[in-house]
Amino acid sequence: MVANPRCVILDDYQGVATTYADWSALPVDVEVVREHLDPDATAAALAGAEVAVLMRERTPLGRELLDRLPDLRLVVTTGMRNAAIDLEACRERGIPVCGTESSKSPPAELTWALVLGLLRHVVPESRALAAGVWQTTVGGDLAGRTLALLGLGAIGSRVARVGAAFEMDVVAWSPHLTDARAAEAGVRRVGRDELFARADVLSLHLVLGETTRGIVGERELGLLRPSAYLVNTSRAGLVDSAALLRALDEGRLAGAGLDVFETEPLPPGDPLRDHPRVLATPHLGYVTEANYRRFFTAAVEDVAAWLAGSPVRELR
């Protein structure tokens, strides 16, 4: 190993990676890349680097890219799951992939920011006020309406508790959810079709995998009432994006709150950027001060452990 390994931190959009943790304690040369890079630019940025630090799933690290990085010796990702990294290819090359702790609270909190923003028309009313117009819409209520949760894990359970505090009727479904687990979270388990049919607000909280990709498609969107709202702070691949856009365009869905997209950053000209029925945020679910401090402090720990010959928090 070289005396001072080169460590490149990718996709540090806000330029804060080195302010939330003390990287100076490490005998490494740290470089920060703020802009999102395409594969060729990523390969160039990581050329000669021994350590790559990735922010969640912002930059894919697949077999083809790894083939262009013969010097890479360690990959660190924020969080303990990153579907954008080819773990098998890393194992074949003897490259450990280490994760960090991550709080479940920030995405649950953002879910409610989107829900409230949609039902109370926060953005259009704020814009109207700035333009000198006073009250243009009538907001929707939460109390007495149905919050339908597609997924009831650590984040979904947090969202459920807030829904109950708003006096909503909270129901849930997921492929392996049991009545006992639902009752433990204070919600009722319903059938899959019933979940969509009953929803006033449908919020998605499933892990993306082979069995859940596209789980909300044309058929499921057709079960929703035209007055219903869909909120997705989980993974874009859970929803058939073309079917969602059609439902929004045709008025078969009152609106959608979206924090995740099939292509990120969302390309210029994408119809979801300024759709009148969409409240969109640029994947802010985990972007909070406390979570970033947790991410980057643990990333420093990961690099230090690897330098000491004992990698920690390895993804399998």
N, C-alpha and C positions, 0 to 999 in steps of 0.2 A: 504494500500500500504506500502511496506517495505521502510525503510529510504532511501536507495540508490538502486533503481531498477537496475537490471542487463540489460545492453543493448548490444546486439551482432550484429555487422556489418558483413554481409556475403559477400563472393565473392569480396573482395577488392584485386583484382589481383595484382595491382601495389603497394599496401600498402600505399595508399595516403589519405585514408578517413579522418584521423585525422589531416592531414596537410592542407587541404583545408577549414577547418572550426574549430571554437573554441569549442570543446566539453567540455573543462574544466569548462565552465560556467554552465554546467548542473549538478545537484546533482544525477548523475547516474554513475555506474561502467561500463565503456566502454571496450568491448573486440572486437578484429578484427580477422576475419578469412580470410586469403588470398587465400587458395586453394579451388577449387570447390569440394563440398561434395556430396556423394550419399545420398539418403533419410535417411538411418540409421544413417550415420555420421552427417547429418543435425539435426536430432532429438536429438542426443547426444550433439551437440554443443549448441542447443537452450534449453536444459533441464534446468529448473529453471529460464530462462530468462523472464523478463516481456516485453521487447521491442526487436523486430527484425527489422533490417534495411536491405532491399533487394536492390540490384543493378539491376534495370530494371527487365528482365525476366530470369535472370541467374539461380535462384533457384525456382522451383515450390513450392507453398505453398497450397496444396490441403487439402481436408477434412480429409483424412487418417492421414496426418502428423499433422494437427491441433489437432486431437484426442490425439496425443502423447505429446501435449504441454499445459497442464492444467494451467500453470502459465502465459502464454502469455496474455498480456493486450493491446499491441499496435503493429501494423505493419506499417512501413514506407517504401515506395518504391520510388525510383528516377523516375521522370516522373509522368504524370497524367493518365497513362493507363498501366495496367499490367495484361495481359491475363493469367499469370501463377499463379495468386492468386485467390482462390475460395472466391469471395466477399460474396456470400450468406452464406457460412459456417462461415465466420468471423462475419457476422451480427448476425447469430444465437447464436454465443458465446459472443456477445457484444464486439467484438474486432474492434475498429475503424481502418480503413486502410487509411493512409494519404499519399499524393503524394508531389511532388516538381515541381517547374518550370523546363522547359527544352527548350533549344534553338533548332530551326529547321535548323540552318545554318550548324552545323557539319556534319550531314548525307548528306546534299546536296553537301558540299565540297568534302566529301569522294567519292561520286558518280562520280565526275569529275576526282578524282585521279585514280579511276578504269578505267574510259573510256579512259583517256589519256594513262594510263599504258598499256592497251590492244592494242590500235591502234598504239602506237609508240614503242611497244615491249620493254618497259623500263626494266623489270626484266631480260629477256634473254640477252639484249644488255649490261646491267650492269655486268652480270655474265661473258659474253664473254670478256668484257674489262678487268675484274679482272684476267681472264685467259690468257691475252695477245693477244686477237684477236680483230681486229679493223673492225667494221661494218659487221653484218651478215644478217640483215633483211632490208626490205623496209617498212616504216611505212605507215599507212593509213591517209587520210585527214578527217577533220571534215567539213570544209567550203563546202557548196553545198550539203551535205548529209542530210539524214532525221533522226532527233531525235524523237522517238516515246515514249510518256509517258503514261504508264498505271497507271493513277491516277494523279490528278492535284490539290492536296491539298496544304498545307503550304510548304511542302518540294518539291513536284513536281513543283510548281510554281517557286521556286528558281532555280531548275535545268533548267527549261524552259528559264529563263532569261539569264543564262550562255550559253545555246545552241544558243540563238539568237545572243549573242555577238560573238560567233564563226562562225556566218553566216550560221547556220544550218537551215533547214526547220523544224520547230517544230510542231508536231501534237500530239493530245492527245485523249484519250477515257477513260471514267470510267462509271460505271452504271448510275450515276445521273448527269453527266456533261451536261451542256447546251451550246448552241452556245454563249450566252451572257457571261457566266463565262469563256469560253475558250478565247473569244476575250479580256476580261478584263486582262487575263494573257498573252496576246500577242501571242496566238497559235491558230491553227485551230482544231476544233473538227472533227473527222472522225469516221466512223463505226468501230466496234470491229475488224472484219476480216481485214479491210483495214489498221488498225493500224499495225498489224503484217506483212502484205504483203509489206507495204511501208518502214518498219523500216530498217535503217542501224545500228542504236543503239536503242535497246529497254530497257528502264529503268523503274523499277517497284516502285510505290509509293502509294500502297493501304493499308488500314487497313485490317488485317487478321480477317476474320469472317466466318460464315457458308456459305455465298454466294460468298466469294472470295477465299476460300481454294481450291487450285488446279486450279485456273483460267487460269494458263498457263500450259496446258497439251500437250499430244501427238499431238492433232489436231492443237493447236495454234503454237507449235514449228514447225510443218510441213508447216505452212504458211510463216515462216521466210525464207529469202534467205540464202543460204549457206555462204554468205559473211557477214551476220549480226552478231552483238554482243548483248548479253543479260547481263544486269547489275542489280543486286538485292541487295540493301542496306536496304530493307524494312523488309520483313518477309519470311523465307524459305518456309513456308507452302503455299505461293501463287503459287509455282511452283511444278509440279510433278517431284521430284528429279530423279526418275528412268528414266523418259522420257527425262529429260535434259541430263543425263549421256549418254543415247543412242545416242542422237543427236550429242553430242560432240565426242563420240567414232567413229561415222560413218561419221564425217565430214559434217554433215548437219547444222552445226552452226560454225562460225569462232572462237568464243570464248565466255567465260562468266566471268564476274567480280562479285565475290560473297563475301559478308560480313556477311551473315546469313546462318545458317545451321539447319537442322531438329534436330540434336543432337549437343549440345554445352557443353563443348569444343568438337571440331571435333575429333572423335576417331582416334587413331593410325591405319594406314592401310586403312583409307577411301580413295577411289579413287580420291576424289576431292582435297586431300591434295597436290598432285604433278602431277595433270593432265596437259599435255602440252598445252591444250587449256584454262586453267583456271588461272585467277589471283585471288587468295583468300586472304582475310584478316580476322583476328579473331574477328569479330563483333566490329569494331572500330568506327562505325558510330557516336556514341555520346561521344566517349572518347577523350575529349579535356580539356585543363586546365580550360578554362572559364566555360565550361559546368559542369565539376566536382566541381568547386567552387560553382556554382549555386546549384547543386544537394545537396552537403553536408551542405552548409549553411542553405538551406531550411529544410533539415532533422533535423538539430539542432532546428530550429524553430518549426518543427512539434512536436518533443519530449517535448520542453518547453511548448507549448500550451496544450499538453495532460496532462502534470504534473499540469498545472494550471486549469485543468478541462474543457477546451474549445478547443477540437481538431480542427485543421484547414485543409483545402484542402482535405477533405474526399472524397474518391472514392465511387461512387454509382453504 
